[in-house]
């Protein structure tokens, strides 16, 4: 599945409801260096796991969603299936992110 940049709340909510597969939400900000360091990790995930949707959510544009998901530090990566949070990784830990994708993508 693709990597999707979402900038509107209604599109974010629709994306979560429209897929039965694992959704990986990358809560980031363009000014966040550790967030930028994860970009290749998400590209790799979308190319290796065809049943995983990666959504990039800019916290400056999606403040309501960031608050709803209790995002306090960046980057925060949330793993969701059927609209329910399964797990999360706080910080730029690409190995932990990939391990969680492997765990939940099956």
C-alpha positions as CSV (number, residue, x, y, z in Angstrom):
1,X,0.0,0.0,0.0
2,X,1.2,3.5,-0.5
3,X,2.6,6.1,1.8
4,X,0.0,8.9,2.2
5,X,0.6,12.4,3.4
6,X,-2.7,13.6,5.2
7,X,-3.3,17.2,5.9
8,X,-7.0,17.3,6.8
9,X,-8.8,15.7,9.7
10,X,-11.7,14.2,7.7
11,X,-9.3,12.6,5.2
12,X,-7.3,11.1,8.1
13,X,-10.5,9.6,9.7
14,X,-11.6,8.3,6.3
15,X,-8.3,6.6,5.7
16,X,-8.5,4.8,9.1
17,X,-12.0,3.5,8.3
18,X,-11.3,2.5,4.7
19,X,-8.7,-0.1,5.3
20,X,-8.9,-3.4,7.1
21,X,-5.1,-3.7,7.0
22,X,-2.5,-2.4,9.4
23,X,-2.2,1.4,9.4
24,X,1.0,2.9,10.6
25,X,0.6,6.6,11.5
26,X,3.8,8.7,11.5
27,X,3.1,11.8,13.7
28,X,5.8,14.2,12.6
29,X,6.7,17.8,12.0
30,X,8.8,19.1,9.1
31,X,11.1,20.9,11.5
32,X,11.9,17.7,13.5
33,X,15.3,16.2,12.6
34,X,14.6,12.8,14.1
35,X,11.3,12.7,12.2
36,X,13.1,13.3,8.9
37,X,15.6,10.5,9.7
38,X,12.7,8.0,9.6
39,X,11.6,8.9,6.0
40,X,13.5,6.0,4.4
41,X,12.1,3.6,7.0
42,X,8.6,4.3,5.9
43,X,9.4,4.1,2.2
44,X,11.0,0.7,2.9
45,X,7.9,-0.5,4.8
46,X,5.6,0.5,2.0
47,X,7.7,-1.4,-0.6
48,X,8.2,-4.5,1.5
49,X,4.7,-4.8,3.1
50,X,2.0,-4.5,0.5
51,X,-0.8,-4.8,3.1
52,X,0.4,-1.9,5.3
53,X,-0.8,1.7,4.8
54,X,1.5,4.3,6.1
55,X,0.0,7.7,6.9
56,X,2.2,10.7,7.5
57,X,0.4,13.2,9.8
58,X,2.0,16.6,10.3
59,X,1.2,17.6,13.9
60,X,1.1,21.3,13.0
61,X,-1.7,20.7,10.4
62,X,-3.5,18.0,12.4
63,X,-3.4,19.4,15.9
64,X,-6.9,17.9,16.8
65,X,-5.8,14.4,15.7
66,X,-2.4,14.7,17.5
67,X,-4.3,15.6,20.7
68,X,-6.8,12.8,20.2
69,X,-3.8,10.3,20.0
70,X,-2.0,12.0,22.9
71,X,1.1,12.8,20.9
72,X,3.4,14.5,23.3
73,X,6.8,13.8,21.7
74,X,8.0,13.6,18.1
75,X,8.3,11.4,16.3
76,X,5.4,9.2,17.5
77,X,4.4,6.2,15.4
78,X,1.0,4.6,16.1
79,X,0.0,1.2,14.8
80,X,-3.8,0.9,14.2
81,X,-6.1,-1.8,12.9
82,X,-9.9,-1.5,12.6
83,X,-9.6,2.0,14.1
84,X,-8.1,0.7,17.3
85,X,-4.6,1.5,18.5
86,X,-2.5,-1.7,18.8
87,X,0.9,-0.2,19.8
88,X,3.2,2.8,19.4
89,X,6.8,3.8,19.2
90,X,8.0,7.2,20.6
91,X,11.3,8.4,19.2
92,X,13.3,7.7,16.0
93,X,13.8,3.9,16.6
94,X,13.5,2.4,13.1
95,X,14.3,-1.1,14.3
96,X,11.4,-1.0,16.8
97,X,9.1,0.4,14.1
98,X,10.0,-2.4,11.6
99,X,9.6,-5.1,14.3
100,X,6.1,-3.9,15.2
101,X,5.2,-3.8,11.5
102,X,6.4,-7.4,11.2
103,X,4.4,-8.3,14.4
104,X,1.1,-6.7,13.4
105,X,1.1,-6.9,9.6
106,X,0.3,-10.6,9.5
